[in-house]
Amino acid sequence: MRAGALLLILLGWALCARAASLSVQVDHAASPLGAPINLTFNAQGLPLEQLDLQPLARDFDLGPSTSSQSGDQQTLSLKLYPLHTGKIVVPVFRLGTATSRPITLHIIAGSDLVPDVISQLSIEPARLMVRQPGRLMLDICDDGSLLWKRPVLPTGDGLYQRPMGETQTQVMRDGAPCTLHRYVWDIMPTRAGVLSMRLPMLAASKFGTALRFPPPTLQFNAQAAPDWLPLAVPVGRLRVATDPLPARWPLHRPFPWTITVQGGLGADELRHLLMMQLAAHPQLTAYPPVLERLAPASDSAAGFAWRAQIYVRPGRDGLLRLPRLVFPWFDPARGELQAATLPGRDIVVFNPLYRQLELAAALLGAAIAFFLAGWRLRRYARRVLARRRCRQAIRAAPDAVALSRALRACACTPGMPPAPTVGRWWEHLPNKAKTPDLAGRLHLLEAACYGQRTAGLEEFRGGLLRDMGKL
């Protein structure tokens, strides 16, 4: 009886062993690096969700998976991306009483469909100190047929990182043309020691096929900053510049003093440094400095870029002296403090009221000068017209009496009424015009008017016109 029961138990075990099975298949045994490999598990009477896939992580990056079940038949499809070239063995898997067979894969570097990819990680500068800004650069070189996705740098203890720009250029590498994709990060060590950087798989696509390539790794030793160095002093060079300032500015009107700072200086440290140096200048502290974070001017410029606007409000006219600003920084190469400086500037502050008064005085002076010039021009024009009329009247006089009347009507000065006699007209003449020749002609004219002389009227008229031209 006992022997029969034992036989039944052994028979049940044998049937169960024959019913449970586990097999592993791949879609192709030879594949280029970067292309996916489809690995399929088929289980009969076994729960595939209990299968331990961790042994695959040594040689593959595990992609998405799908599963299906039909009765006691289960299927698990897994997409694998090789981490290196050469021969890779898919290990033996055990699930319950079932065991799979190992599979040997051959991974090559590049093919007709998937190009060979070379990647490299580097930092600038090569040696970094804690709190010193630097640049991390990922270079990927291919034949130009791949579309890349920017990798996400993992966040870890001891390293600040911020993604920056990316470029694509054509270069020569090992004598062959290459499309170089460069991704840049802004980094800053926050603790001393060896820091390891490992990126996730590099994702690309070609004709809609998702590809993944193993990333490069990088280790560097972050040096500790000196114990005596204050936290407010940045490590690494500071670059400071300022926008052009006006040479003259009106009183009580604010204007911005714009300063650009590039380096490892934070916002709070920069604001404190500015306020400490501006505290002795009340005309510069009427408004707090306004800080704006800028994008770096180039991929080689590491650290933070700030635009600080200091609003200057002149409180009195005269000469306003902007102070010299000093921005200290620690030079890790020399191990000593350095400083970036902005020289002081002098600005002439003027009172707009005085300027308006000066402008009004200038306008008034111009108006007076214009009025005087017009008045003198008017007098000159009147004098020219009066002389013209006088000459015309002298020429038209038919006899000595008419000539005397025309001469006495000639005004020696503008607005003077006609003289009653030739003698009175002579008295109003300017001294420079009282010549002996004119006096003799006037004497002859009076004689002719009283009938004492009648000949030579035309000769007398011509001489008189010549004398009139000298007035």
C-alpha positions as a Markdown table, in Angstrom:
| # | Residue | x | y | z |
|---|---|---|---|---|
| 1 | Met | 0.0 | 0.0 | 0.0 |
| 2 | Arg | 2.8 | 2.4 | 0.9 |
| 3 | Ala | 4.8 | 1.5 | -2.2 |
| 4 | Gly | 1.7 | 2.3 | -4.4 |
| 5 | Ala | 1.3 | 5.7 | -2.8 |
| 6 | Leu | 4.9 | 6.6 | -3.3 |
| 7 | Leu | 4.7 | 5.5 | -6.9 |
| 8 | Leu | 1.7 | 7.8 | -7.5 |
| 9 | Ile | 3.6 | 10.8 | -6.0 |
| 10 | Leu | 6.6 | 10.2 | -8.2 |
| 11 | Leu | 4.4 | 9.8 | -11.2 |
| 12 | Gly | 2.7 | 13.2 | -10.5 |
| 13 | Trp | 6.0 | 14.9 | -10.1 |
| 14 | Ala | 7.2 | 13.6 | -13.4 |
| 15 | Leu | 4.0 | 14.8 | -15.1 |
| 16 | Cys | 4.4 | 18.2 | -13.7 |
| 17 | Ala | 8.1 | 18.4 | -14.8 |
| 18 | Arg | 7.0 | 17.5 | -18.3 |
| 19 | Ala | 4.3 | 20.1 | -18.3 |
| 20 | Ala | 6.4 | 23.0 | -17.0 |
| 21 | Ser | 8.9 | 24.5 | -19.6 |
| 22 | Leu | 10.8 | 27.8 | -20.2 |
| 23 | Ser | 12.4 | 28.8 | -23.5 |
| 24 | Val | 14.2 | 31.9 | -24.6 |
| 25 | Gln | 14.5 | 33.2 | -28.2 |
| 26 | Val | 16.1 | 36.2 | -30.0 |
| 27 | Asp | 15.1 | 37.8 | -33.3 |
| 28 | His | 18.8 | 37.8 | -34.5 |
| 29 | Ala | 22.0 | 36.7 | -33.0 |
| 30 | Ala | 24.2 | 39.3 | -34.7 |
| 31 | Ser | 23.4 | 43.0 | -34.3 |
| 32 | Pro | 25.1 | 46.4 | -34.5 |
| 33 | Leu | 25.7 | 48.3 | -31.4 |
| 34 | Gly | 22.7 | 50.7 | -30.8 |
| 35 | Ala | 20.1 | 48.5 | -32.5 |
| 36 | Pro | 17.5 | 46.8 | -30.3 |
| 37 | Ile | 17.4 | 43.0 | -29.8 |
| 38 | Asn | 14.0 | 41.4 | -29.2 |
| 39 | Leu | 14.2 | 38.7 | -26.5 |
| 40 | Thr | 11.2 | 36.5 | -26.0 |
| 41 | Phe | 10.5 | 34.2 | -23.0 |
| 42 | Asn | 7.9 | 31.4 | -23.5 |
| 43 | Ala | 6.7 | 29.6 | -20.4 |
| 44 | Gln | 4.4 | 26.6 | -20.0 |
| 45 | Gly | 2.7 | 26.4 | -16.7 |
| 46 | Leu | 5.1 | 28.9 | -15.0 |
| 47 | Pro | 4.5 | 32.5 | -13.8 |
| 48 | Leu | 6.8 | 34.7 | -15.9 |
| 49 | Glu | 6.2 | 37.7 | -13.6 |
| 50 | Gln | 8.4 | 36.0 | -11.1 |
| 51 | Leu | 11.3 | 35.8 | -13.5 |
| 52 | Asp | 14.4 | 37.6 | -12.3 |
| 53 | Leu | 15.7 | 39.8 | -15.2 |
| 54 | Gln | 18.5 | 41.4 | -13.3 |
| 55 | Pro | 21.3 | 39.2 | -14.8 |
| 56 | Leu | 20.6 | 40.9 | -18.2 |
| 57 | Ala | 21.5 | 44.4 | -16.8 |
| 58 | Arg | 25.2 | 43.5 | -16.8 |
| 59 | Asp | 25.4 | 43.6 | -20.6 |
| 60 | Phe | 22.1 | 45.2 | -21.7 |
| 61 | Asp | 20.0 | 48.3 | -21.2 |
| 62 | Leu | 16.5 | 47.0 | -20.6 |
| 63 | Gly | 13.9 | 48.6 | -22.8 |
| 64 | Pro | 10.1 | 48.3 | -22.9 |
| 65 | Ser | 8.4 | 44.9 | -22.5 |
| 66 | Thr | 5.0 | 43.3 | -23.4 |
| 67 | Ser | 3.4 | 40.2 | -22.1 |
| 68 | Ser | 0.5 | 37.9 | -23.2 |
| 69 | Gln | -1.1 | 34.8 | -21.9 |
| 70 | Ser | -3.2 | 32.0 | -23.5 |
| 71 | Gly | -4.3 | 29.4 | -21.0 |
| 72 | Asp | -1.2 | 28.2 | -19.1 |
| 73 | Gln | 1.0 | 29.5 | -21.9 |
| 74 | Gln | 2.7 | 32.9 | -21.1 |
| 75 | Thr | 4.9 | 35.1 | -23.4 |
| 76 | Leu | 7.1 | 37.9 | -22.4 |
| 77 | Ser | 8.8 | 40.1 | -25.1 |
| 78 | Leu | 11.6 | 42.3 | -23.9 |
| 79 | Lys | 13.6 | 44.9 | -26.0 |
| 80 | Leu | 17.4 | 44.9 | -25.2 |
| 81 | Tyr | 20.1 | 47.4 | -26.1 |
| 82 | Pro | 23.7 | 46.1 | -25.8 |
| 83 | Leu | 26.1 | 48.0 | -23.6 |
| 84 | His | 29.3 | 47.0 | -25.5 |
| 85 | Thr | 30.5 | 45.2 | -28.6 |
| 86 | Gly | 31.8 | 41.6 | -28.8 |
| 87 | Lys | 30.3 | 38.3 | -27.7 |
| 88 | Ile | 27.5 | 38.6 | -25.2 |
| 89 | Val | 25.9 | 35.5 | -23.7 |
| 90 | Val | 22.3 | 35.6 | -22.6 |
| 91 | Pro | 22.5 | 33.8 | -19.3 |
| 92 | Val | 20.5 | 30.7 | -18.2 |
| 93 | Phe | 17.2 | 31.5 | -16.5 |
| 94 | Arg | 15.6 | 29.2 | -14.0 |
| 95 | Leu | 12.0 | 29.4 | -13.0 |
| 96 | Gly | 10.6 | 26.7 | -10.8 |
| 97 | Thr | 11.7 | 23.4 | -12.2 |
| 98 | Ala | 12.3 | 24.8 | -15.7 |
| 99 | Thr | 15.6 | 26.0 | -17.1 |
| 100 | Ser | 16.4 | 27.9 | -20.3 |
| 101 | Arg | 19.4 | 27.5 | -22.6 |
| 102 | Pro | 22.1 | 30.2 | -23.0 |
| 103 | Ile | 22.2 | 32.2 | -26.2 |
| 104 | Thr | 25.3 | 33.7 | -27.7 |
| 105 | Leu | 25.0 | 37.1 | -29.4 |
| 106 | His | 27.6 | 38.9 | -31.5 |
| 107 | Ile | 27.5 | 42.7 | -31.3 |
| 108 | Ile | 29.5 | 44.7 | -33.9 |
| 109 | Ala | 30.4 | 48.4 | -34.1 |
| 110 | Gly | 28.3 | 49.7 | -37.0 |
| 111 | Ser | 26.6 | 48.3 | -40.1 |
| 112 | Asp | 24.9 | 49.4 | -43.3 |
| 113 | Leu | 21.8 | 50.4 | -41.3 |
| 114 | Val | 23.2 | 51.6 | -38.0 |
| 115 | Pro | 26.4 | 53.7 | -38.2 |
| 116 | Asp | 29.3 | 53.5 | -35.8 |
| 117 | Val | 29.0 | 56.1 | -33.0 |
| 118 | Ile | 31.8 | 57.5 | -31.0 |
| 119 | Ser | 31.0 | 59.5 | -27.8 |
| 120 | Gln | 33.2 | 61.3 | -25.3 |
| 121 | Leu | 32.7 | 63.3 | -22.1 |
| 122 | Ser | 35.0 | 66.1 | -21.1 |
| 123 | Ile | 35.1 | 69.0 | -18.7 |
| 124 | Glu | 36.7 | 72.5 | -18.9 |
| 125 | Pro | 38.8 | 73.3 | -17.0 |
| 126 | Ala | 40.2 | 69.8 | -16.6 |
| 127 | Arg | 40.8 | 70.4 | -12.8 |
| 128 | Leu | 37.8 | 71.9 | -10.9 |
| 129 | Met | 37.7 | 73.2 | -7.3 |
| 130 | Val | 34.6 | 73.2 | -5.1 |
| 131 | Arg | 32.4 | 76.2 | -6.0 |
| 132 | Gln | 34.3 | 76.7 | -9.3 |
| 133 | Pro | 32.1 | 76.9 | -12.4 |
| 134 | Gly | 33.0 | 74.7 | -15.3 |
| 135 | Arg | 31.6 | 73.2 | -18.5 |
| 136 | Leu | 30.7 | 69.5 | -19.2 |
| 137 | Met | 30.7 | 68.6 | -22.8 |
| 138 | Leu | 29.3 | 65.5 | -24.5 |
| 139 | Asp | 30.6 | 65.0 | -28.0 |
| 140 | Ile | 28.8 | 62.4 | -30.3 |
| 141 | Cys | 30.2 | 61.6 | -33.7 |
| 142 | Asp | 28.3 | 59.8 | -36.4 |
| 143 | Asp | 27.8 | 59.8 | -40.1 |
| 144 | Gly | 25.0 | 62.5 | -39.9 |
| 145 | Ser | 22.1 | 60.1 | -40.5 |
| 146 | Leu | 20.9 | 60.0 | -36.9 |
| 147 | Leu | 18.5 | 62.2 | -35.0 |
| 148 | Trp | 19.6 | 62.6 | -31.4 |
| 149 | Lys | 17.7 | 63.5 | -28.3 |
| 150 | Arg | 19.4 | 65.5 | -25.7 |
| 151 | Pro | 20.3 | 63.3 | -22.7 |
| 152 | Val | 19.2 | 64.3 | -19.2 |
| 153 | Leu | 22.2 | 64.6 | -16.9 |
| 154 | Pro | 21.4 | 62.7 | -13.7 |
| 155 | Thr | 21.2 | 64.8 | -10.6 |
| 156 | Gly | 23.6 | 63.6 | -7.9 |
| 157 | Asp | 25.1 | 64.6 | -4.6 |
| 158 | Gly | 28.0 | 67.0 | -4.9 |
| 159 | Leu | 27.4 | 68.5 | -8.3 |
| 160 | Tyr | 25.3 | 71.4 | -9.5 |
| 161 | Gln | 24.4 | 71.1 | -13.2 |
| 162 | Arg | 22.3 | 73.1 | -15.6 |
| 163 | Pro | 21.8 | 72.3 | -19.3 |
| 164 | Met | 23.1 | 74.9 | -21.8 |
| 165 | Gly | 23.4 | 75.0 | -25.6 |
| 166 | Glu | 24.0 | 72.4 | -28.3 |
| 167 | Thr | 25.8 | 72.6 | -31.6 |
| 168 | Gln | 26.3 | 70.4 | -34.7 |
| 169 | Thr | 29.3 | 70.7 | -36.9 |
| 170 | Gln | 31.2 | 68.8 | -39.6 |
| 171 | Val | 34.7 | 67.7 | -38.6 |
| 172 | Met | 37.3 | 65.1 | -39.6 |
| 173 | Arg | 38.0 | 62.3 | -37.2 |
| 174 | Asp | 40.6 | 59.5 | -37.9 |
| 175 | Gly | 40.8 | 60.8 | -41.5 |
| 176 | Ala | 37.0 | 60.4 | -42.2 |
| 177 | Pro | 34.2 | 63.0 | -42.2 |
| 178 | Cys | 32.1 | 63.1 | -39.1 |
| 179 | Thr | 29.0 | 65.0 | -37.9 |
| 180 | Leu | 29.8 | 66.2 | -34.4 |
| 181 | His | 26.9 | 66.8 | -32.0 |
| 182 | Arg | 28.0 | 68.7 | -28.9 |
| 183 | Tyr | 25.8 | 69.1 | -25.8 |
| 184 | Val | 26.9 | 71.4 | -23.0 |
| 185 | Trp | 26.1 | 71.6 | -19.3 |
| 186 | Asp | 27.1 | 74.2 | -16.8 |
| 187 | Ile | 28.4 | 72.4 | -13.7 |
| 188 | Met | 29.8 | 73.3 | -10.3 |
| 189 | Pro | 31.1 | 70.9 | -7.7 |
| 190 | Thr | 29.6 | 71.4 | -4.2 |
| 191 | Arg | 31.8 | 68.9 | -2.3 |
| 192 | Ala | 35.4 | 67.7 | -2.6 |
| 193 | Gly | 36.4 | 64.2 | -3.7 |
| 194 | Val | 36.0 | 61.9 | -6.6 |
| 195 | Leu | 32.8 | 62.6 | -8.6 |
| 196 | Ser | 31.6 | 60.0 | -11.1 |
| 197 | Met | 29.3 | 61.0 | -14.0 |
| 198 | Arg | 27.4 | 58.4 | -16.0 |
| 199 | Leu | 24.8 | 59.5 | -18.4 |
| 200 | Pro | 21.7 | 57.4 | -19.4 |
| 201 | Met | 21.7 | 55.6 | -22.7 |
| 202 | Leu | 22.1 | 58.0 | -25.7 |
| 203 | Ala | 18.8 | 58.0 | -27.5 |
| 204 | Ala | 18.7 | 58.4 | -31.3 |
| 205 | Ser | 16.4 | 57.5 | -34.2 |
| 206 | Lys | 16.9 | 56.6 | -37.8 |
| 207 | Phe | 13.9 | 56.2 | -40.2 |
| 208 | Gly | 11.6 | 55.9 | -37.2 |
| 209 | Thr | 13.6 | 53.1 | -35.5 |
| 210 | Ala | 14.6 | 53.9 | -31.9 |
| 211 | Leu | 18.3 | 53.4 | -31.2 |
| 212 | Arg | 20.2 | 53.5 | -28.0 |
| 213 | Phe | 24.0 | 53.7 | -27.6 |
| 214 | Pro | 26.0 | 53.2 | -24.4 |
| 215 | Pro | 27.1 | 56.6 | -22.9 |
| 216 | Pro | 30.7 | 57.5 | -21.9 |
| 217 | Thr | 31.6 | 57.9 | -18.3 |
| 218 | Leu | 33.8 | 60.4 | -16.6 |
| 219 | Gln | 35.5 | 60.7 | -13.2 |
| 220 | Phe | 37.2 | 63.7 | -11.8 |
| 221 | Asn | 38.6 | 64.8 | -8.5 |
| 222 | Ala | 37.1 | 68.0 | -7.1 |
| 223 | Gln | 39.6 | 69.8 | -5.0 |
| 224 | Ala | 38.5 | 71.4 | -1.7 |
| 225 | Ala | 38.5 | 75.2 | -1.5 |
| 226 | Pro | 40.8 | 76.8 | 1.1 |
| 227 | Asp | 39.3 | 77.0 | 4.6 |
| 228 | Trp | 40.0 | 80.7 | 4.9 |
| 229 | Leu | 38.1 | 81.6 | 1.7 |
| 230 | Pro | 34.8 | 83.3 | 2.5 |
| 231 | Leu | 31.7 | 81.8 | 1.0 |
| 232 | Ala | 30.8 | 85.1 | -0.7 |
| 233 | Val | 34.0 | 85.0 | -2.8 |
| 234 | Pro | 33.6 | 83.0 | -5.9 |
| 235 | Val | 36.1 | 80.5 | -7.2 |
| 236 | Gly | 37.2 | 81.2 | -10.8 |
| 237 | Arg | 37.6 | 84.3 | -12.9 |
| 238 | Leu | 35.0 | 87.0 | -12.8 |
| 239 | Arg | 34.4 | 89.1 | -15.9 |
| 240 | Val | 32.8 | 92.5 | -15.3 |
| 241 | Ala | 31.7 | 95.1 | -17.9 |
| 242 | Thr | 29.5 | 98.2 | -17.9 |
| 243 | Asp | 27.3 | 99.9 | -20.5 |
| 244 | Pro | 28.2 | 103.4 | -21.6 |
| 245 | Leu | 27.2 | 106.2 | -19.2 |
| 246 | Pro | 26.1 | 109.7 | -20.1 |
| 247 | Ala | 28.6 | 112.5 | -19.8 |
| 248 | Arg | 25.8 | 115.0 | -18.6 |
| 249 | Trp | 22.5 | 114.3 | -16.8 |
| 250 | Pro | 19.7 | 116.5 | -15.4 |
| 251 | Leu | 19.2 | 116.9 | -11.7 |
| 252 | His | 16.7 | 114.7 | -9.8 |
| 253 | Arg | 16.2 | 112.4 | -12.8 |
| 254 | Pro | 17.2 | 108.7 | -12.3 |
| 255 | Phe | 19.3 | 106.8 | -14.8 |
| 256 | Pro | 20.5 | 103.2 | -14.8 |
| 257 | Trp | 24.1 | 102.2 | -14.3 |
| 258 | Thr | 24.1 | 98.7 | -16.0 |
| 259 | Ile | 26.8 | 96.2 | -15.0 |
| 260 | Thr | 27.3 | 92.7 | -16.4 |
| 261 | Val | 29.0 | 90.1 | -14.3 |
| 262 | Gln | 30.0 | 86.6 | -15.6 |
| 263 | Gly | 31.4 | 83.9 | -13.2 |
| 264 | Gly | 30.5 | 81.9 | -10.2 |
| 265 | Leu | 28.9 | 84.7 | -8.2 |
| 266 | Gly | 25.4 | 84.1 | -7.0 |
| 267 | Ala | 22.5 | 86.6 | -6.9 |
| 268 | Asp | 22.6 | 87.2 | -3.1 |
| 269 | Glu | 26.4 | 87.5 | -3.0 |
| 270 | Leu | 26.3 | 90.0 | -5.9 |
| 271 | Arg | 23.6 | 92.1 | -4.4 |
| 272 | His | 25.4 | 92.2 | -1.0 |
| 273 | Leu | 28.7 | 93.1 | -2.7 |
| 274 | Leu | 27.1 | 96.0 | -4.5 |
| 275 | Met | 25.2 | 97.3 | -1.5 |
| 276 | Met | 28.3 | 97.2 | 0.6 |
| 277 | Gln | 30.3 | 99.4 | -1.8 |
| 278 | Leu | 27.4 | 101.8 | -2.6 |
| 279 | Ala | 26.4 | 102.4 | 1.1 |
| 280 | Ala | 28.5 | 105.5 | 1.3 |
| 281 | His | 26.8 | 107.1 | -1.8 |
| 282 | Pro | 23.2 | 108.1 | -1.0 |
| 283 | Gln | 22.6 | 109.1 | -4.6 |
| 284 | Leu | 23.2 | 105.5 | -5.7 |
| 285 | Thr | 21.1 | 103.8 | -3.0 |
| 286 | Ala | 17.7 | 105.5 | -3.5 |
| 287 | Tyr | 16.6 | 102.3 | -5.3 |
| 288 | Pro | 17.9 | 98.8 | -4.6 |
| 289 | Pro | 19.9 | 97.1 | -7.4 |
| 290 | Val | 17.8 | 95.1 | -9.9 |
| 291 | Leu | 19.4 | 91.7 | -10.9 |
| 292 | Glu | 18.5 | 89.8 | -14.1 |
| 293 | Arg | 20.0 | 86.5 | -15.0 |
| 294 | Leu | 21.3 | 86.3 | -18.6 |
| 295 | Ala | 22.2 | 83.5 | -21.0 |
| 296 | Pro | 26.0 | 83.0 | -21.3 |
| 297 | Ala | 27.6 | 84.9 | -24.2 |
| 298 | Ser | 29.1 | 81.6 | -25.5 |
| 299 | Asp | 29.5 | 77.9 | -24.6 |
| 300 | Ser | 33.0 | 78.6 | -23.3 |
| 301 | Ala | 31.7 | 81.1 | -20.7 |
| 302 | Ala | 31.1 | 79.1 | -17.5 |
| 303 | Gly | 29.2 | 80.2 | -14.5 |
| 304 | Phe | 26.3 | 82.6 | -14.0 |
| 305 | Ala | 25.7 | 85.7 | -16.0 |
| 306 | Trp | 24.0 | 88.7 | -14.3 |
| 307 | Arg | 22.9 | 92.1 | -15.4 |
| 308 | Ala | 22.8 | 94.4 | -12.4 |
| 309 | Gln | 21.1 | 97.8 | -12.8 |
| 310 | Ile | 21.9 | 100.4 | -10.2 |
| 311 | Tyr | 19.5 | 103.4 | -10.5 |
| 312 | Val | 21.4 | 106.7 | -9.8 |
| 313 | Arg | 19.3 | 109.6 | -8.7 |
| 314 | Pro | 21.4 | 112.9 | -8.6 |
| 315 | Gly | 20.5 | 115.0 | -5.6 |
| 316 | Arg | 22.5 | 118.1 | -6.4 |
| 317 | Asp | 24.0 | 119.7 | -9.5 |
| 318 | Gly | 27.7 | 119.7 | -10.2 |
| 319 | Leu | 30.1 | 116.8 | -10.6 |
| 320 | Leu | 28.8 | 113.3 | -9.7 |
| 321 | Arg | 31.5 | 110.8 | -9.0 |
| 322 | Leu | 30.5 | 107.2 | -9.5 |
| 323 | Pro | 32.7 | 105.0 | -7.2 |
| 324 | Arg | 35.2 | 102.4 | -8.3 |
| 325 | Leu | 33.7 | 98.9 | -7.8 |
| 326 | Val | 35.8 | 95.9 | -6.8 |
| 327 | Phe | 34.6 | 92.2 | -7.4 |
| 328 | Pro | 37.0 | 89.8 | -5.6 |
| 329 | Trp | 37.5 | 86.2 | -6.8 |
| 330 | Phe | 39.8 | 83.3 | -6.0 |
| 331 | Asp | 42.3 | 82.1 | -8.6 |
| 332 | Pro | 42.5 | 78.3 | -8.2 |
| 333 | Ala | 45.6 | 78.0 | -10.4 |
| 334 | Arg | 47.7 | 80.5 | -8.3 |
| 335 | Gly | 45.9 | 79.9 | -5.0 |
| 336 | Glu | 45.5 | 83.6 | -4.4 |
| 337 | Leu | 42.8 | 86.3 | -4.4 |
| 338 | Gln | 42.3 | 88.4 | -7.5 |
| 339 | Ala | 39.8 | 91.2 | -8.3 |
| 340 | Ala | 37.9 | 92.5 | -11.3 |
| 341 | Thr | 37.4 | 96.2 | -11.1 |
| 342 | Leu | 35.2 | 98.9 | -12.7 |
| 343 | Pro | 36.9 | 102.3 | -12.7 |
| 344 | Gly | 34.9 | 105.3 | -11.3 |
| 345 | Arg | 33.2 | 107.7 | -13.7 |
| 346 | Asp | 32.5 | 111.5 | -13.4 |
| 347 | Ile | 29.1 | 112.8 | -14.7 |
| 348 | Val | 28.2 | 116.4 | -14.9 |
| 349 | Val | 24.8 | 117.0 | -13.3 |
| 350 | Phe | 23.0 | 120.2 | -14.4 |
| 351 | Asn | 19.9 | 121.9 | -13.2 |
| 352 | Pro | 17.2 | 121.8 | -15.9 |
| 353 | Leu | 15.8 | 125.2 | -14.6 |
| 354 | Tyr | 19.1 | 126.9 | -15.2 |
| 355 | Arg | 19.3 | 125.4 | -18.6 |
| 356 | Gln | 15.9 | 126.6 | -19.4 |
| 357 | Leu | 16.8 | 130.1 | -18.2 |
| 358 | Glu | 20.0 | 129.9 | -20.4 |
| 359 | Leu | 17.9 | 128.8 | -23.3 |
| 360 | Ala | 15.4 | 131.6 | -22.7 |
| 361 | Ala | 18.2 | 134.2 | -22.4 |
| 362 | Ala | 19.8 | 132.9 | -25.6 |
| 363 | Leu | 16.4 | 133.1 | -27.4 |
| 364 | Leu | 15.8 | 136.6 | -26.1 |
| 365 | Gly | 19.3 | 137.7 | -27.2 |
| 366 | Ala | 18.7 | 136.1 | -30.6 |
| 367 | Ala | 15.4 | 137.9 | -30.8 |
| 368 | Ile | 17.0 | 141.3 | -29.9 |
| 369 | Ala | 19.8 | 140.8 | -32.3 |
| 370 | Phe | 17.3 | 139.9 | -35.0 |
| 371 | Phe | 15.2 | 143.0 | -34.2 |
| 372 | Leu | 18.2 | 145.3 | -34.3 |
| 373 | Ala | 19.4 | 143.7 | -37.6 |
| 374 | Gly | 16.0 | 144.2 | -39.0 |
| 375 | Trp | 15.8 | 147.7 | -37.8 |
| 376 | Arg | 19.2 | 148.6 | -39.2 |
| 377 | Leu | 18.3 | 146.9 | -42.5 |
| 378 | Arg | 15.0 | 148.8 | -42.6 |
| 379 | Arg | 16.9 | 152.1 | -42.0 |
| 380 | Tyr | 19.4 | 151.2 | -44.7 |
| 381 | Ala | 16.6 | 150.3 | -47.1 |
| 382 | Arg | 14.8 | 153.6 | -46.4 |
| 383 | Arg | 18.0 | 155.5 | -46.9 |
| 384 | Val | 18.8 | 153.8 | -50.2 |
| 385 | Leu | 15.3 | 154.5 | -51.4 |
| 386 | Ala | 15.4 | 158.1 | -50.3 |
| 387 | Arg | 18.7 | 158.6 | -52.1 |
| 388 | Arg | 17.3 | 157.0 | -55.2 |
| 389 | Arg | 14.3 | 159.4 | -55.1 |
| 390 | Cys | 16.5 | 162.3 | -54.5 |
| 391 | Arg | 18.7 | 161.6 | -57.5 |
| 392 | Gln | 15.6 | 161.1 | -59.6 |
| 393 | Ala | 14.3 | 164.4 | -58.5 |
| 394 | Ile | 17.6 | 166.2 | -59.1 |
| 395 | Arg | 17.8 | 164.7 | -62.6 |
| 396 | Ala | 14.2 | 165.7 | -63.4 |
| 397 | Ala | 14.6 | 169.3 | -62.2 |
| 398 | Pro | 14.1 | 171.6 | -65.2 |
| 399 | Asp | 15.7 | 174.8 | -63.7 |
| 400 | Ala | 17.7 | 176.0 | -60.7 |
| 401 | Val | 14.6 | 176.6 | -58.5 |
| 402 | Ala | 13.3 | 173.1 | -59.0 |
| 403 | Leu | 16.8 | 171.7 | -58.4 |
| 404 | Ser | 17.0 | 173.6 | -55.1 |
| 405 | Arg | 13.6 | 172.3 | -54.1 |
| 406 | Ala | 14.6 | 168.7 | -54.9 |
| 407 | Leu | 17.9 | 169.1 | -53.1 |
| 408 | Arg | 16.3 | 170.5 | -49.9 |
| 409 | Ala | 13.8 | 167.5 | -50.0 |
| 410 | Cys | 16.7 | 165.1 | -49.8 |
| 411 | Ala | 16.8 | 163.9 | -46.1 |
| 412 | Cys | 20.2 | 163.6 | -44.7 |
| 413 | Thr | 18.9 | 161.3 | -42.0 |
| 414 | Pro | 15.8 | 159.0 | -42.2 |
| 415 | Gly | 12.6 | 160.8 | -41.2 |
| 416 | Met | 14.0 | 164.3 | -41.4 |
| 417 | Pro | 11.6 | 166.8 | -43.0 |
| 418 | Pro | 12.6 | 168.9 | -46.0 |
| 419 | Ala | 14.9 | 171.9 | -45.2 |
| 420 | Pro | 13.4 | 175.4 | -45.7 |
| 421 | Thr | 16.7 | 176.6 | -47.1 |
| 422 | Val | 19.8 | 175.3 | -48.7 |
| 423 | Gly | 21.8 | 176.6 | -45.7 |
| 424 | Arg | 19.7 | 174.7 | -43.3 |
| 425 | Trp | 20.1 | 171.6 | -45.4 |
| 426 | Trp | 23.9 | 172.1 | -45.3 |
| 427 | Glu | 23.7 | 172.3 | -41.5 |
| 428 | His | 22.1 | 168.8 | -41.2 |
| 429 | Leu | 24.8 | 167.2 | -43.3 |
| 430 | Pro | 27.3 | 164.9 | -41.6 |
| 431 | Asn | 30.8 | 166.5 | -41.2 |
| 432 | Lys | 32.4 | 164.0 | -43.5 |
| 433 | Ala | 30.1 | 165.1 | -46.3 |
| 434 | Lys | 30.8 | 168.8 | -46.0 |
| 435 | Thr | 33.4 | 169.2 | -48.6 |
| 436 | Pro | 34.6 | 172.4 | -50.2 |
| 437 | Asp | 33.4 | 171.3 | -53.6 |
| 438 | Leu | 29.8 | 170.7 | -52.3 |
| 439 | Ala | 29.9 | 174.1 | -50.5 |
| 440 | Gly | 30.9 | 175.8 | -53.7 |
| 441 | Arg | 28.1 | 174.1 | -55.7 |
| 442 | Leu | 25.5 | 175.1 | -53.1 |
| 443 | His | 26.7 | 178.7 | -53.4 |
| 444 | Leu | 26.3 | 178.6 | -57.1 |
| 445 | Leu | 22.9 | 177.0 | -56.8 |
| 446 | Glu | 21.7 | 179.9 | -54.5 |
| 447 | Ala | 23.1 | 182.4 | -57.0 |
| 448 | Ala | 21.3 | 180.7 | -59.9 |
| 449 | Cys | 18.0 | 180.7 | -57.9 |
| 450 | Tyr | 18.2 | 184.5 | -57.5 |
| 451 | Gly | 19.0 | 185.0 | -61.1 |
| 452 | Gln | 22.7 | 185.8 | -60.7 |
| 453 | Arg | 23.8 | 182.7 | -62.7 |
| 454 | Thr | 22.0 | 180.7 | -65.4 |
| 455 | Ala | 24.6 | 179.0 | -67.5 |
| 456 | Gly | 26.1 | 175.5 | -66.8 |
| 457 | Leu | 23.1 | 173.9 | -65.2 |
| 458 | Glu | 23.8 | 170.4 | -66.5 |
| 459 | Glu | 27.4 | 170.6 | -65.4 |
| 460 | Phe | 26.2 | 171.7 | -62.0 |
| 461 | Arg | 23.6 | 168.9 | -61.9 |
| 462 | Gly | 26.3 | 166.3 | -62.6 |
| 463 | Gly | 28.7 | 167.6 | -60.0 |
| 464 | Leu | 25.8 | 167.7 | -57.5 |
| 465 | Leu | 24.9 | 164.0 | -58.2 |
| 466 | Arg | 28.5 | 163.0 | -57.7 |
| 467 | Asp | 28.6 | 164.7 | -54.3 |
| 468 | Met | 25.3 | 163.1 | -53.4 |
| 469 | Gly | 26.8 | 159.7 | -54.0 |
| 470 | Lys | 29.2 | 160.3 | -51.1 |
| 471 | Leu | 26.5 | 160.9 | -48.5 |
